[in-house]
Amino acid sequence: MRVALGPATSMASALAHASTACPIPALRPILGIAVLCLDAVNEAQRVDETARLLVLHVAEMAMVITQETAQSEKESTYTLAQNVLDSLRELETCMSHIADCLQRMVGLGRVTQLLQRSTLATEIKSLRNDLDFAWQAFRISMTISTTRELHRQAELRTAHSEAIFGVMDANSARTPSADAPSFTQVSPSNEVLFGRDAQVNQVVQIVGDKFKVGAKLVMLGPGGIGKTSLARAVLSDQRIVAIYQDRRIFVSCESSVDSKSLLISIGMALGMSGNDLNVRVLHILSERPTLLILDNFETPWERPEARGATESLLALISTLPGLAFIVTLRGTERPLGVQWSTPPIPILGPLDRSAALQTIYTQLPMPANTESSSLHALLDAVGDLPLAVAMIAALMRFESAEELLARWMVERTSMLNLGGADRMSSLDTSIRISLDGPRLRGNPDARALLSVISLFPDGFCDAHIELFSADLRRIRQAVSLLKQSALIYTSAAATLRAHPLIREHVLRHHSIPRHLLGGLIAYCTNLLSLTRKFRTDAEAVNQAVLPELKNLDAVLTYLLRSDIPEGAELLQYIPSLTLCALSAGITQPNTLQAAIARAQRVRNFSVAVELLAHLASFSADQIAARQYAQEALAISANLHDPYIRAMALKAFAALPLTSRDEAEPLFLKVLDLLSGAEQTPDVMRLHVETYTELASKKMQRASDYRNAQKRAYLLEAERLARELHHNATVSEIQVTLAHDLLRDGRYLLCEREARRLYQAARETKNIFTQMRAQRLLYATMTRRGDHRRAIEYVRQVSRFWKQLGRTQNYAAELIMQVELMIRDRDFVQAEQLVRDAIALQDSAGLTDVWPYKRSLIAHARVLIEMGELDRAETCLRRSFTDAEGHMENQADHSIELAKLHLARRNHHLSLRYFVVGLVQWRRTGDVGETLERLVNYAQFSAATGDPQTGWNVLSIVLPFQLSSGAAWEAAQCLLAMVELQVKSGRALQLNSSELDPPARLKEAYKLLSANGCDSGVQQCYELARHTGLDWALPPI
């Protein structure tokens, strides 16, 4: 029975004709074998279906080969490459084996074919596999050969063109050929790009240098970093326009999902459509030098099923002669298969601050404040990401920086939306494209790990990875994938970090999976357990914990606000963590507030009271601090634990707004409560803190320092602290005790002790003890008359308070600087500082508290020295109401009023206010201040024509100064007496036993030189010159 093979018959005829006319000798045997196979099948009585299909396959291959080489008919000198000839020989061999097998089959009888059916089928299958393999090798060889030929022809065209037009450089221009179409698919860039000049110049340089071979560059970075804007800027650069003119093509790959759709997108950019795009696109791109931009290449490339084909297409494009292309791609990974140009473009980073500000200001209709703190805070929050900066610039046309910052605190990344849903008008959409991309969708571990890393503002240490998974291989793969996607990066500190905006988006829209919360608990527990040892080994604890404080703050706040049961177990560590943080000058209000709320939810009121006390102790808002302390008192009132009640009461007494007169009875009540509690380490610790706080509140009173009972309290506190091995507390007590040396006039010894304590505090990173030691040094330098060094110490302390955000304390340190500058006669700088202090307190709403009154009095003091008496009177009038109820302020107010009236020569009122001030200072119990005011009064009396009263007062004051050991004050009293004796000697009624002026001058000199008071010694020599007593002192 014959098998109808009509198509085979017609195919055999066509192949026979092609074999006769073929100009390529190597193809003729293949065509002949194909004709022989078709004829054999057509003449056979019976042919197996598998064999028939194999023969048709051979014939189709022969026809394809004929069509692909039909172009050779136009070229009589055409020769195939050696690799193509080798592959044709392989095909010929395979086809010969098929022809032999077919001849045997045709010769077998029907029965024999049935018996050998299985053997024949196996042989045909093997022959089919060999044929397919040889065919694939031929196609690869043909592709390589075609590409090489295109290269050769393009080089010939380029050489011919250069011979006519000359060598093209960055400033040359070519006239388009008639047969090469123009494809400028990019409009001139209207966008003003700041901060990217270096990148633009680098790309233009590489493209120009590699013009003949065609540059291959890739721009990498996270979403919104400005890759598209940079590519458009390069494409519109006049140097690029001069080189490529109308052959500059911009292709957006956003709508492409694979290599086929990518090819269609390129074809559309070239104005092409239809079939055979592959060949036509490659042909046109290689016709003349062209610059091609493939923007958002990650869309077709990221999909795993399309990556191989997409990379193959890109690799094929990269072989085209004269074609330069730039790929922009989200991430840090470059596609394979392309020989990328060197040097590579660095991964794009955020803008520098000046470029970000320029981007904003050029889009505003009105000039803006370049030093706006709100704008800088907003740019800090968005990390100077170019897309976010551009959106802020657009929003600032209608809203101020302050309004936008307030919105940011509530809306976060959702605020950065210009009304659209695409990546260029919505920051959330741009971030979501990266998070929802194919790479992360295929790896849930990576998305989960990103939510954990985003919780760490200072970066996620690589050593902590093992806490979150036992399978380290999987977790390392997740880290690598996040880096490749540019969602995280390795910081200079070798930590894994996410960009601030990615952090904000992830924290707002993606929760941490529950199975990873155990890792967070373990991370916190490992570090927090160390803080229990802070009082005994502060240095070791600080080294381990301080670098992680910001991370701990964020993680603890997250865990404490969640409802997981393990979060409540962390409450026990929060007090010791707070103590460790405060020693370094770091506050953690978010953690404390979250811990207080959690403690109250689980009814752990003792922890709530302790945390409220801590919150009150460092809150920058003094009004809020008082509210926290009052809340702690209210909670503790319902508890029967004397320790908890004492803790709340101590927190209230230690507040800066609590005056010394109010604080002392409160501290004594705290000590009374503690005496009735069980003497546990915590109770002993609170005992120590109460003693030191009491001493701190009263440390400026000479009577307290001369009080043996108070000193005994401090020594007992030191003993208890040593017993508890609380080394940091011991240092703080020693600073307080060192003030006794100051009050005793032992300045050199006091300075040595203060420096020792300061160095020890630096080694343990105890910022508060450092600050107190610096204040002691300031006081020592002031007593020694070294005002310059004293001012420097005060500035260091004020910088500390400013960094901590404690406005009231910062203002108080500024006032100390003012008083020193008054002594140093630097009135202009002093007034500027006091005005700054008052403005700070005004802006913080602290005008109703007694420290504000001290600032007003200090301002009046400066104005009196400057002779601006009316302004001084206004300040004193404002300070009077504020001074009400605070004896020290009332006393200072009266003294300054006395000076004001003295300057106006109203001696009667001046004397009256001096006396009132002296009485008020006496009532404060501060003997040192009272004696100093008496010396001022004596000088005032002498200046107003009553030298005898002045002498009598000085005679009374001097024994007190000498007996108290206050060398500086005693010397000042002696010098005042010398000056009064010399100027009014005859008008004074002196006892015969009174020392003469030279003897008093010598005594003052001895006191000052023995205590290292260099400026006081200089004062002695100046007075000696003015009074003619130079001979009484040793020569300089």
Buried (B, 14 or more C-beta within 10 A) or exposed (E): EEBEBEEBEEBBEBBBEBBEEBEBEBBBBBBBBBBBBBBBBBEBEEBBEBBBEBBBBBBEBBBEBBEEBEEBEEEEEEEBBEBBBBBBBBBBBBBBBBBEBBEEBBEBEEEEBEEBEEEBEEBBEEBBEBBEEBBEBBEEBBEBBBBEEBBEEBEEBBEEBEEEEEEBEBEEEBEEEEEBBEBBBBEEBEEEBBBBEEBBEBBBBBBBEBBEEBBBBBBBBBBBBBBBBBBBBBBBBEBBBBBBBBBBBBBBBBEBBBBBBBBBBBBBBBEBEEEEBBEBBBEBBBBBBBBBBBBBBBBBBBBEEBBEBBBEBBBBBBBBBBBBBBBBBBBBBBBEEBEBBEEBBEBBBBBEEEBBBBBBBEBEEEEBEEEBEBBBBBBEBBBBBBBBBBBBBBBBEEBBBBEBBEBBEEEBBBBBBEEEEEBBBBBBBBBBBBBEBBBBEEBEBBBBBBBBBBBBBBBBBEEBBEBBBEEEEBBEBBBEBBBBBBBBBEEEEEBBBBBBBBBBBBBBBBEBBEEBBEBBBBBBBEBBEBBBBBBEBBBEBBEBBBBBBBBBBBBBBBBBBBEBEBBBEBBEBBBBBBBBBBBBBBBBBBBBBBBBEBBBEEEBBBBBBBBBBBBBBBBBBBEEBBBBBBBBBEBBEEBEBBBBBBBBBBBBBBBBBBBBBBBBEBBEBBBEBBEEBEEEEBBBBBBBBBBBBBBBBBBBBBBBBBEEEBBEBBEBBBEBBBEBEBBBBBBBBBBBBBBBBBBBBBBBBBBBBBBBBBEBBEEBBBBBBBBBBBBBBBBBBBBBBBBEBBBBBBBBBBEBBBEBBBBBBBBBBBBBBBBBBBBBEBBEBBBBBBBBBBEBBEEBEBBEBBBBBBBBBBBBBBBBBBEBBEBBBBBBEBBBEBBEEBBBBBBBBBBBBBBBBBBEEBBEBBBBBBEBBBEBBBEBBBBBBBBBBBBBBBBBBBEBEBBBBBBBBBBEBBEBBBEBBBBBBBBBBBBBBBBBBBEBEEEBEEEEEBBEBBEBBBBBBBBBBBBBBEBBBEBBBEBBEEBEBEEBBEEE
